[in-house]
Every structure is written in structure tokens, then in C-alpha cells.
Amino acid sequence: MTEVMSGVDHVEGQFSRRPGRPPVTKTSADSASGKSDDATTHMEPSTDTAAAPANTVFSKDTDRPIGWFARHRRARTTHARRWIGAVLLSTTLIAAGCEGWLLLQKHQTAGAATQALDAAQAFTRGLTTIDENRIDQNFTDVTNGATGEFKNMYTAASAQLRRALIENHASAQGTVIDAAVKSATTNNVEVILFVDQSVRNSASPAPQLDRSRVTITMEHVDGRWLASKVDLS
């Protein structure tokens, strides 16, 4: 009977403990001083957030928990991804800028080639056409459409050429049969032209056809395309 009652008292003691509080442990000092169970201080669970949980695994090389390394590694990975993204974005913008610049240059060069080709054909027609009734105007037109080396050479020879044309009652009519751009930049264009020139003078009243190929270098000067070099063949 005594054993049964002891067992009941043990079970009641187990269920009488307050939930959430650890069992009370008496020390020898408490027993000696005669302190009762109610006067014994209960040990509350630690609320220190800085303390690691009991099951935390620590690194063998440092005193930091393994979770710290995982967080640090994730932070470095995130930083690396952001850096790579920034580099890729910068590279894309640079590539797009270069491509845009190249397209602009191509467009400008094509426009320059078209303008220089038209100017070269007009200049060649004026150069190969001579009207004995307006020779001075012919020379003026050629001089106004030239620059650099060719302009200097033509101006130096114009007086002698004018005298020869007047004395021989010479006249000519030039026609551009075909023309094409050989090379081009935004400021310099080389043009090849195929020209038929009908020539007559006092010695040969009947028109004589002369076919030639003309290579002209056109330069962009003050908004105009001018002939700086002329090769006849």
C-alpha cells in the first residue's frame, strides 16, 4: 500500500509542475539553509538572441557557426551577380553605341558618295564642254568647281588654252556616259567617269568623237564638293 501511494505522489508531482518552466533543482546549500521548494529560484530559459542554439554546429577552423559561412557566401554570391550584371549591361550599351556610330558613319559616307558623284558629273560636263561664244564663262565655271592642285594647274594654263581655242574656233560637247564611285569617305570621294566628247574646230568642221575615262577626286570644302584632282586617260 505504501508503494502504491508513493507512486501516486510521484505522478501527481509530475503533473503539478507548471508548463514552460524547468524542474526545480535543490542544491545542498538550499537544503542546509532550509529553503523550501517555493523559495527556490527557477531557471528561466535564456532569451539572449546572440547566443547560438544548443544544436549549432561550429566550424573547426573558427569559432563562428557554420550558418555564418553560408550567409557570408550568399552575400558574396549576390554581390558578384550584381557586379556581373552591371558589367554585362555596360558592355551591351557600349556595343550598341559602337554599332550605332558605325551605322551613322555608313549612312553619312553613303550620302557623301551620292553628293560627290552628282557634283563630279556636273563638273566633268562643264570641263569637257566648250562654247566659243562664251569661253570666259566656261573657264569661270570650271575654276569655281575646282580646288587645290587641279585649280592651281588649270588657272595657270587657262590664258594659253583660251587663246588656242579662240584662234582655232574650237568647240566641244561633253557627255557623261557612265560614272561610279571608286572610294569614299565623308570628306573625300574618288569618282570614275566615262565621257564622250564631240570636238570640232576650223581644221575639222565635222564633229570628231573622242572617248575617254576621267578619274576625279572630289573634296568636301565649305559645304561644297569640289574637284581637287583630275586624271584623263
KETORKE-730313 format. One record per atom (N, C-alpha, C): residue in one letter; x, z, y. Coordinates in steps of 0.2 Angstrom, whole numbers, plus 5000, padded with zeros to 4 digits. Last residue first. Layout:
% KETORKE-730313
AXZY
...
***
This chain:
% KETORKE-730313
S521244045299
S521544005293
S521143955290
L521544165311
L521244095309
L521644065304
D521244325316
D521644285312
D521244225310
V521144445329
V520844385326
V521344345322
K520844605335
K521244565331
K520944505328
S519844665341
S520444685343
S521044645340
A518244645348
A518744615343
A519444635346
L517144785349
L517544735352
L518044705347
W515644865351
W516044835346
W516444775348
R515345005362
R515344935360
R515844915355
G515545135365
G514845115363
G514845045361
D516945135368
D516445155373
D515745125371
V517345035354
V517545065361
V517045075366
H517645005339
H517145035342
H517445065349
E518344845334
E518444915335
E517844945340
M518544725321
M518144755326
M518244825327
T519544595316
T519544675316
T519144695322
I519144445308
I519144485314
I519144565313
T519644295301
T519644375300
T519644405306
V518944145297
V519144185303
V519044265300
R519143985291
R519044055289
R519344105294
S518443825295
S519043875295
S518743945293
R518243655298
R518043715294
R518643765294
D517743535309
D518343575307
D518043645304
L517243375312
L517043445309
L517743475307
Q517143285327
Q517543305321
Q517443375319
P516143175336
P516243245334
P516643245327
A516943045345
A516443065339
A516643135337
P517943035354
P517243045357
P516843065351
S519443075355
S519043065349
S518343085351
A520043085367
A520343035362
A519943025356
S519143175374
S519243105376
S519543055371
N518343255360
N518743255367
N518843185369
R517543375349
R517643305352
R518043315359
V517143475335
V517543465341
V517543385343
S516243595327
S516243525328
S516543515335
Q516643705315
Q516743695322
Q516743615323
D516043835304
D516143755305
D516143745313
V516743975296
V516543945303
V516543865302
F516544125289
F516744055288
F516344015293
L517344285291
L516844235293
L517044165291
I517544455288
I517744395286
I517144345288
V517944605297
V517444555295
V517744495293
E518244775297
E518544715296
E518044665294
V518044905309
V517744865304
V518044795303
N518045075315
N518445015313
N518144975308
N517345185315
N517545155321
N517945095321
T516845215303
T516445225308
T516645195315
T517445085293
T517445155294
T516945155300
A517644955281
A517344985286
A517445055287
S518044785275
S518144855275
S517844885281
K517344665276
K517844675271
K518044745270
V515744595277
V516144655279
V516644665274
A515444425280
A515444485276
A515944535279
A514644265283
A515044325286
A514944385281
D514444095286
D514344155282
D514844205284
I514444005296
I514043985290
I513944045286
V514343995313
V514544045308
V514144025302
T514843865323
T514343885319
T514543935313
G515343795339
G515543835333
G514843865329
Q515743655347
Q515143695345
Q515343725338
A516743595361
A516643615354
A516043655353
S517643485371
S517143525370
S517043545362
A518743415383
A518643435376
A518043485377
H519443335392
H518743335392
H518543355385
N520843355394
N520643315388
N519843305387
E520843435405
E521243375405
E520943325400
I520243545401
I519943505406
I520243435406
L521043595391
L520343575389
L520043535395
A522243625398
A522243575392
A521543555391
R521743725406
R522043665409
R522043605404
R521443825397
R520943805401
R521143735404
L522743855392
L522243825387
L521643795392
Q523443915403
Q523643845400
Q523143815395
A522544025405
A522643975410
A522943915407
S522644105393
S521944065395
S522144015400
A523644175388
A523644105386
A523044065389
A523344305392
A524044275394
A524044195393
T522144325386
T522144325393
T522844295395
Y522544325372
Y522044275375
Y522044275383
M523344445372
M523644375370
M523144325373
N522444545376
N523044535379
N523344465378
K521444535366
K521344525373
K521944505377
F522244565354
F521944495355
F521744485362
E522544705356
E523044655355
E522744585357
G521244765366
G521844775363
G522244715362
T519744665365
T520044725367
T520744725364
A518244565369
A518944575366
A519244635368
G517244515376
G517044535370
G517744555366
N517744475388
N517344535388
N517144565381
T518444355384
T518844415387
T518344475387
V517344275381
V517744295376
V518144355378
D516744265394
D516344295388
D516844315383
T517744205401
T517444265403
T517144305397
F517744075395
F518344125394
F518144195396
N516444025398
N516744035391
N517244085390
Q516544015412
Q516144065409
Q516244085401
D517443915413
D517643985415
D517244035412
I516743805407
I517343835404
I517543905406
R515643735409
R515643805410
R516143835407
N515743605405
N515443615411
N515443685413
E516243605392
E516743585398
E516443595405
D516143735382
D515643685386
D516143665392
I516443785366
I516743765372
I516343715376
T516543905353
T516143855357
T516443845364
T517243995347
T517343935344
T516943875348
L516944115354
L517644095353
L517744025351
G515544125352
G515744115358
G516544095358
R515544145338
R515244085340
R515444075348
T516244265337
T516544205334
T516244145337
F515344355343
F516044345347
F516344275344
A514344355334
A514144335341
A514844315344
Q515044405323
Q514744345323
Q514544315330
A515344535328
A515844485326
A515644415325
A514044595329
A514544585335
A515044535334
D513644605316
D513244565321
D513744545327
L514644685311
L514544625308
L514144575313
A514444805318
A515044765319
A515044695317
Q513244845313
Q513344835320
Q513944785322
T513544865300
T513044815302
T513144795309
A514544965300
A514644895297
A514144845299
A513845075306
A514345045309
A514544975307
G512945105295
G512645075302
G513245045306
A513845135285
A513445085284
A513145055291
T514345255292
T514845195290
T514445135289
Q513245335292
Q513545315298
Q513945255297
H513045355278
H512545325282
H512845295289
K514245415275
K514045355271
K513545315276
Q514045535282
Q514645485283
Q514445415280
L512945585276
L512945575283
L513445525285
L513445605263
L512845565264
L512845545271
L514445705266
L514645635263
L514045585264
W513645805271
W514145775275
W514345705273
G512945835259
G512545815265
G513045785270
E513945875251
E513545825249
E513145795255
C514345995258
C514845935257
C514445875255
G513146075257
G513446055263
G513945995263
A513146085243
A512546055247
A512846025253
A514246165241
A514246095238
A513646055241
I513946275249
I514546235251
I514446165248
L512846325241
L512746305248
L513346265251
T513446345229
T512946305230
T512846275237
T514346445233
T514646385230
T514146335231
S513446545237
S513946525241
S514246455239
L512846575224
L512446555230
L512946515235
L513946615217
L513646555215
L513246525221
V514246735224
V514746685223
V514446615222
A513146805222
A513246795229
A513746735229
G513146825208
G512546785211
G512746765218
I514246905207
I514246835204
I513746795207
W513847015213
W514346985216
W514446915213
R512747055204
R512647035211
R513246995215
R513547075193
R513047025193
R512847005200
A514347185197
A514647125195
A514147065195
H513347285199
H513747265205
H514047195203
T512847295186
T512447275191
T512747245197
T514047345180
T513747285177
T513247255183
R514147465186
R514647415187
R514447345185
A513047535181
A513147525189
A513647465190
R513247535168
R512647495170
R512747485178
R514347625168
R514447555165
R513847505168
H513747735172
H514347705176
H514447635174
R512847765162
R512647755169
R513147715173
A513847785151
A513347725151
A513047715158
F514547895156
F514847825155
F514347765155
W513547985155
W513847975162
W514147905161
G513248005142
G512747965146
G513047945153
I514348075137
I514348005135
I513847975140
P514848195150
P514448175144
P514448105143
R516648235153
R515948215155
R515548185149
D517848275150
D517348325149
D516648305152
T518748145141
T518548185147
T518048235145
D518948105127
D519448095132
D519348135139
K517748125120
K518348155118
K518948155123
S516248155129
S516748115127
S517448155125
F514848245122
F515348245127
F515948195124
V513148245120
V513748235117
V514248215122
T511948375121
T512348325124
T512948315120
N511048475116
N511248425111
N511648365114
A510848555127
A511248585121
A511448525116
P511048465142
P510648495137
P511148515131
A512148525156
A511948475151
A511548505145
A511648585172
A511848605165
A511648545160
A510948545183
A511648525182
A511948535175
T509848615183
T509748545181
T510448515180
D509448765177
D509948735181
D509948665179
T508548855171
T508248795175
T508748755179
S508548935155
S508948905161
S508648855164
P507349045150
P507648985149
P508048955156
E507549225152
E507149155153
E507649095152
M507549355142
M508049305144
M507649245145
H506949515148
H506849455144
H507349405147
T507449675148
T507449615152
T507349555147
T506449815142
T507049775141
T506949705144
A505349885143
A505849895149
A506449845148
D504649865131
D504349845138
D504849845143
D505449935122
D505449865122
D505149835128
S506350065131
S505850035126
S505849965127
K507850155131
K507450105134
K506950075129
G508850235127
G508150255125
G507650205129
S510150225127
S509850245133
S509150265132
A510350165115
A510650235116
A510350265122
S509750045115
S509450095110
S509750165112
D510449985125
D509749995126
D509550045121
A511649975118
A511650015124
A510950035126
S511349885108
S511549955106
S511550005112
T509949785113
T510749795112
T510749875110
K508649695107
K508949755110
K509649765108
T507849555112
T508349575108
T508649645111
V506349465111
V506749515114
V507249545109
P506149285110
P506149355107
P506549405110
P505749195124
P506149205118
P506049275116
R504149125129
R504649175130
R505049195124
G503149045125
G503649025130
G504149075132
P501949165122
P502249105121
P502649085127
R502249335117
R502049285122
R502349225122
R501949405101
R502449385106
R502149335111
S501049425091
S500949465098
S501449445103
F501349365080
F500849335084
F500749365091
Q502349455075
Q502549385076
Q502049355081
G501649575073
G502149575078
G502349505080
E500849535063
E500549555070
E501049545075
V501749535053
V501449465055
V501149475062
H502149665052
H502649615054
H502349545056
D501049735049
D501349745055
D501849695057
V500849675036
V500349665041
V500649675048
G501949735029
G501949655030
G501449635036
S501649865030
S502249845033
S502249765035
M500549865022
M500449875029
M501049855033
V501149835009
V500649785012
V500549795020
E501949945008
E502249875008
E501849825011
T501050045006
T501450045012
T501749985013
M500450004994
M500050005000
M500450005006
***
